[in-house]
Amino acid sequence: MNAKASIAALATAALLGIAPLAAQAQARSDWGNYIGVAIGEPDFGDVGLKVFGGQQLHPNFGWEAAYTKFVRERIRTPFGERSTDFWGLSAAAVGIIPLPQNFSVYGKLGLIYGRTRVRGGGTSSTDGEFDPLIGIGARYQATPQVAFRLEFEEFDQGNLLSAGITYRF
């Protein structure tokens, strides 16, 4: 084999080796870290708030951690006003199915440590426990960094239907 043929064979092998790497880099464009906020309607309380962050490790898989708070619910009883509030810390695995036109759907499965506190109206109690967390949602990727999402999460202490925004970095 002459020198020109050897160089051509090496160049061809190099290009064939680079092509899969380029395709992988293209697929990785939706990978990365993100943070976000959401507001929604909880089972109890006036409003549900959530601050979260996570990492998409693969186009179909990631993880997410969140702080969730249900703003205090007040109920009048014959014994006075009673208030209930909730906060929770969660971690979940996220399975993602990309759809056309920058949409995707996802499911979550994880754990939440939640604390519910009831005060007034002749009662006072605080309950904190670990419970399973499941969720489903849909996301629209408006730009490479910004996405909007709708989500429903269910856990023993309550449910939250929310709308949020994420920022990828």
Beta strands, then each sheet from edge to edge (+ up, - down):
strand 1: 32-42
strand 2: 48-58
strand 3: 61-77
strand 4: 80-98
strand 5: 103-120
strand 6: 123-141
strand 7: 146-155
strand 8: 158-168
sheet 1: 1+ 2- 3+ 4- 5+ 6- 7+ 8- 1+
end
